[in-house]
Amino acid sequence: MPKYESEIKRRRTFAIISHPDAGKTTLTEKFLLYGGAIAQAGQVKGKKNTRAATSDWMEIEKQRGISVTSSVMQFQYEGYCVNILDTPGHQDFSEDTYRTLMAADSAVMVIDAAKGVEAQTRKLFKVCAMRDIPIFTFINKMDREARDPFELCEELERELGIETYPMNWPIGCGKEFQGVYDREKGEIIHFTSNGGAHAATATAVALGDPNLDGLIGQRLHRQLTDDVDLLDGAAAEFDLEKVRHGKLSPVFFGSALTNFGVEPFLEGFLKMTTPPLPRLAGDTLVDSMDDDFSAFVFKIQANMNKAHRDRIAFMRVVSGRFDADREVYHVQGKKKIRLSRPQQLMAAEREMIEEAYAGDIIGVFDPGIFTIGDTLCAPGKKFRFDPIPTFAPEHFRRVRPLDTMKRKQFLKGAEQIAQEGAIQMFKAPYTGMEEIIVGVVGTLQFDVLEYRLKSEYNVDIFMEGLPYEYLRWITTDDGEPAKEEDLVLGTDTKLVEDFKGRQLLLFGSQWAVNWTQERNHRLTFSEFSTPREDD
């Protein structure tokens, strides 16, 4: 077997998704701890006397103790090469979160054991389900008072429409949480706390061991025995094919804070999830084992290093092997290029690389030629990977610079941030850019926009809230641009266009969307937009 094939087979690329404060970034840290990528796990809360989490690199993240941008991390664990895409889980997450899921082969869904399925979890789950990718569930925070485990699994099935299969079962919760029962091995993994910064000490004991009463207590032993009998009689059959098509979610219980159950989850997850998956390029399925290199851009981040004012394009390698300085074909740019200074990243830390394989995420210097969704492939090949959709924003504000003399810097900065996909920019048709409307998926991105324009472009801005909550891209039946005078629009509806000239309608309510659709039969509405050939 060629070396590159064995390298690809050992790769696992996944995203971690959750509602705010479910413990996603803490779990990411613990994966890095067990993988030897860090010696001590950082706490996530934004306090001056604690270490910042490794996966948070932007200053605003360290101040607030949250993830604002998606981070990329790679580590080795028991023969696997693991690529983690740590997405923002904050309530005000961005479209960046959705797009990052397009680069993953599977998802780890972190659920708070006290709260269960929450709003943001549902949104992210929908994007995963759209891609038919495996979803693994880690029910976190068992070291606190938690809901009944049976109730949590039932809620997952009811709310998300996916079957569940508990791979392990918790022993107690809160201060009584002592470990998990591994259903496959038929043994209890009893943990001893060491403060959470280092790997937990685990002891394996068979379920029928006479010493169990002394180890976990008679009450918890009896409760566990009853739960296991009920599980074995009632739970769905385990089916790996269903798992790999996102129809069945293996469920693990644990505590990322104390490390209880983290390593069993990591081991089980890596065995069940897939090596890099093939990707569609029109009618062609590009397999990860294809000899020729191919990749697509899913994220652009500017000014990661303020000293160099740089711009990094993040690429997911889809097939073959990438070699530094080898010539590749940029499909959208219609020219051959050399990818400059390829690097892998541990949040803000960078390491120059000479090679990468299908499944890996690499960052390359972008002189301003890449956009999200661009395809790169071996010279002689000219296919395009299926485009990454643009998701509809849910919050809108009118934005202008406080100092009109800084209008040029303002537009440059706003366009730069829009190209990265952190915000979307709109304007009234047939007008200039004196005033722009900014749309975001989560309102935190307004704070990020203000912060970055001030720190990177020295521009202070004024923002005014707008009463819109829904957006639809529109096309006319004859393909010609719509004219406002030809449309029947309500008072809470506004016609705008994006900076690529595509037309959209903003609405104040779902009722307004339906009302407008009924009265404008020439229009086709879409909740998300895919790039055109000439974009």
LUMZA-799608 format. One record per residue (C-alpha): x, y, z. Coordinates in nm, 2 decimals. Layout:
REM LUMZA-799608
+--------+--------+--------+
|   east |  north |     up |
+--------+--------+--------+
|      X |      Y |      Z |
...
+--------+--------+--------+
***
This chain:
REM LUMZA-799608
+--------+--------+--------+
|   east |  north |     up |
+--------+--------+--------+
|   0.00 |   0.00 |   0.00 |
|   0.14 |   0.34 |  -0.09 |
|   0.24 |   0.55 |   0.21 |
|  -0.02 |   0.82 |   0.13 |
|  -0.30 |   0.56 |   0.14 |
|  -0.20 |   0.44 |   0.49 |
|  -0.17 |   0.81 |   0.60 |
|  -0.52 |   0.89 |   0.47 |
|  -0.68 |   0.58 |   0.64 |
|  -0.56 |   0.68 |   0.98 |
|  -0.70 |   1.03 |   0.96 |
|  -1.02 |   1.14 |   1.14 |
|  -1.17 |   1.49 |   1.08 |
|  -1.46 |   1.60 |   1.29 |
|  -1.63 |   1.91 |   1.43 |
|  -1.75 |   1.96 |   1.78 |
|  -2.09 |   2.13 |   1.81 |
|  -2.30 |   2.24 |   2.10 |
|  -2.53 |   2.50 |   2.26 |
|  -2.35 |   2.77 |   2.46 |
|  -2.18 |   2.66 |   2.78 |
|  -2.24 |   2.28 |   2.73 |
|  -1.86 |   2.24 |   2.77 |
|  -1.75 |   2.20 |   2.41 |
|  -1.42 |   2.40 |   2.43 |
|  -1.34 |   2.22 |   2.76 |
|  -1.39 |   1.88 |   2.59 |
|  -1.17 |   1.99 |   2.30 |
|  -0.90 |   2.08 |   2.55 |
|  -0.92 |   1.74 |   2.71 |
|  -0.89 |   1.56 |   2.37 |
|  -0.57 |   1.76 |   2.32 |
|  -0.46 |   1.66 |   2.67 |
|  -0.51 |   1.29 |   2.61 |
|  -0.34 |   1.32 |   2.27 |
|  -0.03 |   1.48 |   2.42 |
|  -0.08 |   1.80 |   2.23 |
|  -0.08 |   2.00 |   2.55 |
|   0.06 |   1.91 |   2.89 |
|  -0.21 |   2.09 |   3.10 |
|  -0.57 |   2.18 |   3.01 |
|  -0.66 |   2.54 |   3.03 |
|  -0.99 |   2.65 |   3.19 |
|  -1.23 |   2.83 |   2.96 |
|  -1.39 |   3.10 |   3.17 |
|  -1.25 |   3.44 |   3.11 |
|  -1.06 |   3.51 |   3.43 |
|  -0.73 |   3.68 |   3.47 |
|  -0.58 |   3.41 |   3.69 |
|  -0.66 |   3.11 |   3.47 |
|  -0.50 |   2.99 |   3.15 |
|  -0.69 |   3.07 |   2.83 |
|  -0.81 |   2.76 |   2.64 |
|  -0.57 |   2.66 |   2.36 |
|  -0.85 |   2.66 |   2.10 |
|  -0.94 |   3.03 |   2.17 |
|  -0.69 |   3.26 |   2.00 |
|  -0.86 |   3.59 |   1.92 |
|  -0.82 |   3.85 |   2.20 |
|  -1.20 |   3.90 |   2.23 |
|  -1.23 |   3.52 |   2.29 |
|  -0.97 |   3.53 |   2.57 |
|  -1.15 |   3.82 |   2.74 |
|  -1.49 |   3.66 |   2.73 |
|  -1.40 |   3.30 |   2.77 |
|  -1.59 |   3.19 |   2.46 |
|  -1.52 |   3.07 |   2.11 |
|  -1.59 |   3.34 |   1.84 |
|  -1.41 |   3.18 |   1.55 |
|  -1.37 |   2.82 |   1.44 |
|  -1.03 |   2.69 |   1.54 |
|  -0.84 |   2.40 |   1.38 |
|  -0.62 |   2.16 |   1.58 |
|  -0.44 |   1.84 |   1.49 |
|  -0.29 |   1.58 |   1.72 |
|  -0.19 |   1.21 |   1.72 |
|  -0.36 |   0.95 |   1.93 |
|  -0.30 |   0.57 |   1.93 |
|  -0.21 |   0.56 |   1.56 |
|  -0.48 |   0.80 |   1.45 |
|  -0.41 |   1.15 |   1.31 |
|  -0.70 |   1.36 |   1.45 |
|  -0.81 |   1.69 |   1.30 |
|  -1.06 |   1.88 |   1.53 |
|  -1.27 |   2.17 |   1.40 |
|  -1.38 |   2.36 |   1.71 |
|  -1.68 |   2.57 |   1.62 |
|  -1.82 |   2.86 |   1.81 |
|  -2.09 |   2.74 |   2.04 |
|  -2.17 |   3.08 |   2.19 |
|  -2.53 |   3.18 |   2.17 |
|  -2.42 |   3.44 |   1.91 |
|  -2.24 |   3.21 |   1.69 |
|  -2.18 |   3.29 |   1.33 |
|  -2.22 |   3.15 |   0.98 |
|  -1.86 |   3.03 |   1.02 |
|  -2.01 |   2.75 |   1.24 |
|  -2.23 |   2.62 |   0.96 |
|  -1.95 |   2.63 |   0.70 |
|  -1.70 |   2.45 |   0.92 |
|  -1.94 |   2.16 |   0.93 |
|  -1.90 |   2.14 |   0.56 |
|  -1.53 |   2.05 |   0.61 |
|  -1.59 |   1.78 |   0.87 |
|  -1.65 |   1.40 |   0.81 |
|  -1.84 |   1.36 |   1.14 |
|  -1.97 |   1.56 |   1.43 |
|  -1.94 |   1.53 |   1.81 |
|  -2.25 |   1.68 |   1.97 |
|  -2.20 |   1.80 |   2.33 |
|  -2.51 |   1.80 |   2.55 |
|  -2.54 |   1.95 |   2.90 |
|  -2.67 |   1.67 |   3.12 |
|  -2.89 |   1.92 |   3.32 |
|  -3.04 |   2.10 |   3.02 |
|  -3.06 |   1.84 |   2.74 |
|  -3.13 |   1.95 |   2.38 |
|  -3.12 |   2.33 |   2.34 |
|  -3.19 |   2.57 |   2.06 |
|  -2.84 |   2.60 |   1.91 |
|  -2.80 |   2.22 |   1.92 |
|  -3.11 |   2.19 |   1.70 |
|  -2.97 |   2.43 |   1.44 |
|  -2.63 |   2.27 |   1.41 |
|  -2.78 |   1.92 |   1.41 |
|  -2.99 |   2.03 |   1.10 |
|  -2.68 |   2.12 |   0.91 |
|  -2.52 |   1.78 |   1.00 |
|  -2.83 |   1.59 |   0.90 |
|  -2.83 |   1.78 |   0.57 |
|  -2.49 |   1.63 |   0.50 |
|  -2.58 |   1.28 |   0.62 |
|  -2.27 |   1.26 |   0.84 |
|  -2.22 |   1.05 |   1.15 |
|  -2.32 |   1.23 |   1.48 |
|  -2.17 |   1.11 |   1.81 |
|  -2.32 |   1.24 |   2.14 |
|  -2.13 |   1.32 |   2.45 |
|  -2.36 |   1.40 |   2.75 |
|  -2.14 |   1.63 |   2.95 |
|  -2.14 |   1.77 |   3.31 |
|  -2.23 |   1.45 |   3.49 |
|  -2.02 |   1.59 |   3.77 |
|  -2.32 |   1.82 |   3.84 |
|  -2.68 |   1.74 |   3.92 |
|  -2.82 |   1.59 |   3.60 |
|  -3.14 |   1.48 |   3.45 |
|  -3.23 |   1.11 |   3.42 |
|  -3.01 |   0.94 |   3.15 |
|  -3.31 |   0.76 |   3.00 |
|  -3.50 |   1.08 |   2.98 |
|  -3.20 |   1.25 |   2.80 |
|  -3.17 |   0.98 |   2.54 |
|  -3.55 |   0.99 |   2.48 |
|  -3.53 |   1.37 |   2.43 |
|  -3.25 |   1.34 |   2.18 |
|  -3.46 |   1.10 |   1.98 |
|  -3.78 |   1.31 |   2.00 |
|  -3.62 |   1.65 |   1.94 |
|  -3.37 |   1.56 |   1.67 |
|  -3.54 |   1.26 |   1.50 |
|  -3.24 |   1.03 |   1.54 |
|  -3.21 |   0.69 |   1.71 |
|  -2.97 |   0.67 |   2.00 |
|  -2.75 |   0.39 |   2.14 |
|  -2.59 |   0.44 |   2.48 |
|  -2.23 |   0.30 |   2.45 |
|  -2.18 |   0.35 |   2.82 |
|  -2.39 |   0.44 |   3.13 |
|  -2.32 |   0.68 |   3.41 |
|  -2.27 |   0.57 |   3.77 |
|  -2.43 |   0.85 |   3.97 |
|  -2.42 |   1.22 |   3.91 |
|  -2.31 |   1.54 |   4.08 |
|  -2.07 |   1.46 |   4.37 |
|  -2.17 |   1.10 |   4.34 |
|  -2.05 |   1.07 |   3.98 |
|  -1.78 |   0.80 |   4.00 |
|  -1.75 |   0.66 |   3.65 |
|  -1.92 |   0.48 |   3.36 |
|  -2.03 |   0.13 |   3.27 |
|  -1.89 |   0.02 |   2.93 |
|  -2.16 |  -0.19 |   2.77 |
|  -1.94 |  -0.35 |   2.51 |
|  -1.68 |  -0.47 |   2.76 |
|  -1.93 |  -0.54 |   3.04 |
|  -1.71 |  -0.35 |   3.29 |
|  -1.72 |  -0.05 |   3.51 |
|  -1.46 |   0.22 |   3.46 |
|  -1.42 |   0.39 |   3.80 |
|  -1.24 |   0.72 |   3.80 |
|  -1.03 |   0.90 |   4.06 |
|  -1.03 |   1.28 |   4.04 |
|  -0.70 |   1.47 |   4.00 |
|  -0.83 |   1.82 |   3.95 |
|  -0.91 |   1.79 |   3.58 |
|  -0.59 |   1.95 |   3.45 |
|  -0.43 |   1.60 |   3.39 |
|  -0.56 |   1.27 |   3.27 |
|  -0.80 |   1.10 |   3.51 |
|  -0.69 |   0.77 |   3.69 |
|  -0.92 |   0.49 |   3.58 |
|  -0.98 |   0.14 |   3.73 |
|  -1.17 |  -0.13 |   3.54 |
|  -1.40 |  -0.36 |   3.74 |
|  -1.64 |  -0.63 |   3.61 |
|  -2.01 |  -0.56 |   3.67 |
|  -2.05 |  -0.87 |   3.89 |
|  -1.74 |  -0.81 |   4.10 |
|  -1.82 |  -0.87 |   4.47 |
|  -1.60 |  -0.57 |   4.56 |
|  -1.83 |  -0.33 |   4.37 |
|  -2.04 |  -0.24 |   4.68 |
|  -1.73 |  -0.12 |   4.85 |
|  -1.61 |   0.08 |   4.54 |
|  -1.93 |   0.26 |   4.43 |
|  -2.17 |   0.20 |   4.72 |
|  -2.45 |  -0.05 |   4.75 |
|  -2.72 |   0.19 |   4.63 |
|  -2.54 |   0.29 |   4.31 |
|  -2.45 |  -0.07 |   4.24 |
|  -2.81 |  -0.18 |   4.27 |
|  -2.92 |   0.12 |   4.05 |
|  -2.66 |   0.04 |   3.79 |
|  -2.77 |  -0.32 |   3.77 |
|  -3.13 |  -0.23 |   3.73 |
|  -3.04 |   0.03 |   3.46 |
|  -2.83 |  -0.21 |   3.26 |
|  -3.11 |  -0.48 |   3.27 |
|  -3.35 |  -0.22 |   3.14 |
|  -3.11 |  -0.09 |   2.87 |
|  -3.03 |  -0.44 |   2.74 |
|  -3.40 |  -0.51 |   2.71 |
|  -3.52 |  -0.18 |   2.56 |
|  -3.24 |  -0.01 |   2.36 |
|  -3.22 |  -0.01 |   1.98 |
|  -2.97 |  -0.26 |   1.83 |
|  -2.63 |  -0.11 |   1.75 |
|  -2.58 |  -0.07 |   1.37 |
|  -2.26 |   0.08 |   1.25 |
|  -2.40 |   0.15 |   0.90 |
|  -2.68 |   0.35 |   1.05 |
|  -2.42 |   0.54 |   1.26 |
|  -2.21 |   0.62 |   0.95 |
|  -2.52 |   0.76 |   0.77 |
|  -2.63 |   0.98 |   1.06 |
|  -2.94 |   0.77 |   1.14 |
|  -2.81 |   0.64 |   1.48 |
|  -2.61 |   0.84 |   1.73 |
|  -2.38 |   0.65 |   1.98 |
|  -2.42 |   0.82 |   2.32 |
|  -2.15 |   0.85 |   2.58 |
|  -2.17 |   1.00 |   2.93 |
|  -1.90 |   1.19 |   3.12 |
|  -1.75 |   1.51 |   3.26 |
|  -1.50 |   1.71 |   3.05 |
|  -1.42 |   1.92 |   3.35 |
|  -1.30 |   1.62 |   3.57 |
|  -1.19 |   1.41 |   3.27 |
|  -1.43 |   1.13 |   3.38 |
|  -1.53 |   0.94 |   3.07 |
|  -1.34 |   1.15 |   2.82 |
|  -1.08 |   0.89 |   2.71 |
|  -1.33 |   0.61 |   2.67 |
|  -1.54 |   0.84 |   2.45 |
|  -1.23 |   0.94 |   2.24 |
|  -1.13 |   0.58 |   2.19 |
|  -1.48 |   0.46 |   2.10 |
|  -1.54 |   0.75 |   1.87 |
|  -1.22 |   0.71 |   1.68 |
|  -1.29 |   0.34 |   1.62 |
|  -1.65 |   0.41 |   1.49 |
|  -1.60 |   0.72 |   1.28 |
|  -1.49 |   0.71 |   0.92 |
|  -1.16 |   0.79 |   0.74 |
|  -1.19 |   1.09 |   0.51 |
|  -1.52 |   1.08 |   0.30 |
|  -1.55 |   1.14 |  -0.07 |
|  -1.69 |   1.47 |  -0.20 |
|  -1.92 |   1.56 |  -0.48 |
|  -1.80 |   1.77 |  -0.77 |
|  -2.11 |   1.79 |  -0.99 |
|  -2.17 |   1.44 |  -1.12 |
|  -1.82 |   1.32 |  -1.01 |
|  -1.75 |   1.17 |  -0.67 |
|  -1.39 |   1.25 |  -0.57 |
|  -1.25 |   0.98 |  -0.35 |
|  -1.00 |   1.05 |  -0.08 |
|  -0.77 |   0.78 |  -0.21 |
|  -0.75 |   0.94 |  -0.56 |
|  -0.38 |   0.99 |  -0.66 |
|  -0.43 |   1.36 |  -0.75 |
|  -0.44 |   1.63 |  -0.48 |
|  -0.77 |   1.83 |  -0.45 |
|  -0.90 |   2.07 |  -0.18 |
|  -1.17 |   2.33 |  -0.12 |
|  -1.16 |   2.66 |   0.08 |
|  -1.41 |   2.67 |   0.36 |
|  -1.29 |   2.96 |   0.57 |
|  -1.08 |   3.28 |   0.53 |
|  -0.94 |   3.46 |   0.83 |
|  -0.75 |   3.79 |   0.81 |
|  -0.51 |   3.95 |   1.05 |
|  -0.45 |   3.64 |   1.27 |
|  -0.11 |   3.80 |   1.32 |
|  -0.15 |   4.17 |   1.36 |
|   0.22 |   4.23 |   1.31 |
|   0.20 |   4.10 |   0.95 |
|  -0.16 |   4.20 |   0.85 |
|  -0.19 |   3.86 |   0.69 |
|  -0.48 |   3.66 |   0.55 |
|  -0.51 |   3.29 |   0.57 |
|  -0.73 |   3.06 |   0.36 |
|  -0.83 |   2.74 |   0.54 |
|  -0.85 |   2.44 |   0.30 |
|  -0.99 |   2.09 |   0.35 |
|  -0.78 |   1.84 |   0.16 |
|  -1.02 |   1.61 |  -0.01 |
|  -0.80 |   1.37 |  -0.20 |
|  -0.44 |   1.26 |  -0.24 |
|  -0.14 |   1.42 |  -0.09 |
|  -0.04 |   1.78 |  -0.08 |
|   0.33 |   1.88 |  -0.11 |
|   0.45 |   2.23 |  -0.02 |
|   0.54 |   2.44 |  -0.33 |
|   0.39 |   2.20 |  -0.57 |
|   0.19 |   2.38 |  -0.85 |
|  -0.19 |   2.34 |  -0.82 |
|  -0.48 |   2.47 |  -1.04 |
|  -0.71 |   2.73 |  -0.89 |
|  -1.04 |   2.65 |  -1.06 |
|  -1.23 |   2.97 |  -0.99 |
|  -0.92 |   3.18 |  -1.07 |
|  -0.86 |   2.98 |  -1.39 |
|  -0.48 |   2.97 |  -1.34 |
|  -0.20 |   2.76 |  -1.19 |
|  -0.06 |   2.88 |  -0.86 |
|   0.19 |   2.77 |  -0.59 |
|   0.04 |   2.76 |  -0.24 |
|   0.27 |   2.98 |  -0.03 |
|   0.38 |   2.89 |   0.32 |
|   0.14 |   2.60 |   0.39 |
|   0.09 |   2.56 |   0.77 |
|  -0.11 |   2.37 |   1.02 |
|  -0.25 |   2.55 |   1.31 |
|  -0.31 |   2.49 |   1.68 |
|  -0.55 |   2.79 |   1.72 |
|  -0.30 |   3.09 |   1.69 |
|   0.01 |   2.87 |   1.70 |
|   0.14 |   2.78 |   1.35 |
|   0.37 |   2.52 |   1.22 |
|   0.50 |   2.52 |   0.86 |
|   0.44 |   2.18 |   0.69 |
|   0.59 |   2.00 |   0.39 |
|   0.30 |   1.76 |   0.33 |
|  -0.06 |   1.70 |   0.41 |
|  -0.31 |   1.43 |   0.32 |
|  -0.68 |   1.39 |   0.25 |
|  -0.87 |   1.48 |   0.57 |
|  -0.62 |   1.74 |   0.68 |
|  -0.69 |   2.11 |   0.72 |
|  -0.42 |   2.34 |   0.60 |
|  -0.39 |   2.72 |   0.61 |
|  -0.22 |   2.90 |   0.32 |
|  -0.13 |   3.26 |   0.27 |
|  -0.39 |   3.43 |   0.07 |
|  -0.29 |   3.74 |  -0.13 |
|  -0.67 |   3.81 |  -0.19 |
|  -0.74 |   3.56 |  -0.46 |
|  -0.95 |   3.30 |  -0.27 |
|  -1.31 |   3.30 |  -0.18 |
|  -1.51 |   3.05 |   0.03 |
|  -1.59 |   2.74 |  -0.17 |
|  -1.30 |   2.77 |  -0.41 |
|  -1.17 |   2.44 |  -0.56 |
|  -0.80 |   2.36 |  -0.59 |
|  -0.68 |   2.05 |  -0.78 |
|  -0.40 |   1.90 |  -0.98 |
|  -0.31 |   2.08 |  -1.30 |
|  -0.50 |   1.91 |  -1.59 |
|  -0.81 |   1.86 |  -1.37 |
|  -1.08 |   2.13 |  -1.38 |
|  -1.37 |   2.00 |  -1.17 |
|  -1.55 |   2.21 |  -0.90 |
|  -1.66 |   2.08 |  -0.57 |
|  -2.02 |   2.15 |  -0.49 |
|  -2.05 |   2.50 |  -0.36 |
|  -2.09 |   2.59 |   0.01 |
|  -2.43 |   2.75 |   0.06 |
|  -2.46 |   3.10 |   0.21 |
|  -2.70 |   3.07 |   0.51 |
|  -2.95 |   3.34 |   0.58 |
|  -2.87 |   3.60 |   0.85 |
|  -3.12 |   3.65 |   1.13 |
|  -3.01 |   4.00 |   1.26 |
|  -2.96 |   4.32 |   1.07 |
|  -2.81 |   4.66 |   1.14 |
|  -2.74 |   4.98 |   0.94 |
|  -2.37 |   5.06 |   0.97 |
|  -2.16 |   5.37 |   0.89 |
|  -1.83 |   5.52 |   1.00 |
|  -1.85 |   5.79 |   1.27 |
|  -1.58 |   5.98 |   1.08 |
|  -1.68 |   6.03 |   0.72 |
|  -1.32 |   6.09 |   0.62 |
|  -1.25 |   5.72 |   0.71 |
|  -1.52 |   5.59 |   0.47 |
|  -1.25 |   5.42 |   0.25 |
|  -1.10 |   5.23 |   0.54 |
|  -1.45 |   5.14 |   0.67 |
|  -1.55 |   4.99 |   0.34 |
|  -1.22 |   4.81 |   0.30 |
|  -1.24 |   4.66 |   0.65 |
|  -1.61 |   4.56 |   0.61 |
|  -1.56 |   4.40 |   0.27 |
|  -1.26 |   4.21 |   0.41 |
|  -1.46 |   4.08 |   0.70 |
|  -1.75 |   4.00 |   0.47 |
|  -1.52 |   3.80 |   0.24 |
|  -1.42 |   3.59 |   0.54 |
|  -1.78 |   3.51 |   0.58 |
|  -1.82 |   3.66 |   0.93 |
|  -2.08 |   3.91 |   0.81 |
|  -2.29 |   3.97 |   0.50 |
|  -2.32 |   4.31 |   0.35 |
|  -2.62 |   4.46 |   0.17 |
|  -2.72 |   4.79 |   0.01 |
|  -3.02 |   4.94 |  -0.15 |
|  -3.04 |   4.87 |  -0.53 |
|  -2.90 |   5.13 |  -0.76 |
|  -2.72 |   5.32 |  -0.49 |
|  -2.36 |   5.35 |  -0.38 |
|  -2.20 |   5.23 |  -0.06 |
|  -2.25 |   5.54 |   0.15 |
|  -2.45 |   5.33 |   0.39 |
|  -2.45 |   4.95 |   0.43 |
|  -2.67 |   4.70 |   0.60 |
|  -2.49 |   4.42 |   0.78 |
|  -2.66 |   4.09 |   0.84 |
|  -2.53 |   3.82 |   1.08 |
|  -2.64 |   3.48 |   1.20 |
|  -2.56 |   3.57 |   1.56 |
|  -2.55 |   3.92 |   1.72 |
|  -2.20 |   3.86 |   1.87 |
|  -2.07 |   3.92 |   1.52 |
|  -2.17 |   4.28 |   1.54 |
|  -1.94 |   4.31 |   1.84 |
|  -1.66 |   4.13 |   1.65 |
|  -1.72 |   4.37 |   1.35 |
|  -1.69 |   4.67 |   1.58 |
|  -1.39 |   4.53 |   1.76 |
|  -1.20 |   4.44 |   1.44 |
|  -1.27 |   4.76 |   1.25 |
|  -1.14 |   4.95 |   1.55 |
|  -0.83 |   4.74 |   1.62 |
|  -0.74 |   4.65 |   1.26 |
|  -0.85 |   4.95 |   1.06 |
|  -0.87 |   5.23 |   1.32 |
|  -1.24 |   5.30 |   1.23 |
|  -1.51 |   5.37 |   1.49 |
|  -1.86 |   5.29 |   1.37 |
|  -2.23 |   5.38 |   1.44 |
|  -2.48 |   5.09 |   1.42 |
|  -2.85 |   5.12 |   1.42 |
|  -3.08 |   4.82 |   1.47 |
|  -3.33 |   4.73 |   1.19 |
|  -3.66 |   4.55 |   1.24 |
|  -3.59 |   4.26 |   1.01 |
|  -3.56 |   3.89 |   1.11 |
|  -3.59 |   3.70 |   0.79 |
|  -3.41 |   3.71 |   0.45 |
|  -3.48 |   3.54 |   0.12 |
|  -3.27 |   3.54 |  -0.19 |
|  -3.50 |   3.61 |  -0.49 |
|  -3.49 |   3.54 |  -0.86 |
|  -3.75 |   3.64 |  -1.12 |
|  -3.90 |   3.39 |  -1.37 |
|  -3.73 |   3.57 |  -1.66 |
|  -3.39 |   3.60 |  -1.49 |
|  -3.40 |   3.98 |  -1.50 |
|  -3.34 |   4.19 |  -1.19 |
|  -3.66 |   4.27 |  -1.00 |
|  -3.77 |   4.64 |  -0.98 |
|  -3.92 |   4.76 |  -0.66 |
|  -4.21 |   4.94 |  -0.85 |
|  -4.31 |   4.60 |  -1.00 |
|  -4.33 |   4.42 |  -0.67 |
|  -4.61 |   4.41 |  -0.41 |
|  -4.43 |   4.46 |  -0.08 |
|  -4.56 |   4.53 |   0.28 |
|  -4.43 |   4.81 |   0.50 |
|  -4.20 |   4.57 |   0.69 |
|  -4.03 |   4.44 |   0.38 |
|  -3.72 |   4.58 |   0.20 |
|  -3.55 |   4.50 |  -0.13 |
|  -3.17 |   4.49 |  -0.11 |
|  -2.87 |   4.34 |  -0.30 |
|  -2.55 |   4.19 |  -0.17 |
|  -2.21 |   4.30 |  -0.28 |
|  -2.21 |   4.04 |  -0.56 |
|  -2.53 |   4.19 |  -0.71 |
|  -2.77 |   3.92 |  -0.60 |
|  -3.12 |   4.05 |  -0.49 |
|  -3.28 |   3.97 |  -0.16 |
|  -3.58 |   4.07 |   0.04 |
|  -3.57 |   4.15 |   0.42 |
|  -3.88 |   4.07 |   0.62 |
|  -3.99 |   4.16 |   0.97 |
|  -4.19 |   3.84 |   1.03 |
|  -4.26 |   3.49 |   0.88 |
|  -4.61 |   3.62 |   0.81 |
|  -4.46 |   3.89 |   0.58 |
|  -4.26 |   3.62 |   0.40 |
|  -4.57 |   3.42 |   0.33 |
|  -4.78 |   3.73 |   0.24 |
|  -4.51 |   3.86 |  -0.01 |
|  -4.47 |   3.51 |  -0.17 |
|  -4.85 |   3.49 |  -0.23 |
|  -4.86 |   3.83 |  -0.41 |
|  -4.54 |   3.80 |  -0.62 |
|  -4.58 |   3.49 |  -0.84 |
|  -4.29 |   3.59 |  -1.06 |
|  -4.04 |   3.55 |  -0.77 |
|  -3.87 |   3.24 |  -0.65 |
|  -3.76 |   3.25 |  -0.28 |
|  -3.46 |   3.07 |  -0.13 |
|  -3.34 |   3.04 |   0.23 |
|  -2.98 |   3.01 |   0.13 |
|  -2.77 |   3.10 |  -0.17 |
|  -2.51 |   2.91 |  -0.37 |
|  -2.24 |   3.09 |  -0.57 |
|  -2.29 |   3.13 |  -0.94 |
|  -2.04 |   3.02 |  -1.20 |
|  -1.91 |   3.38 |  -1.25 |
|  -1.88 |   3.45 |  -0.87 |
+--------+--------+--------+
***
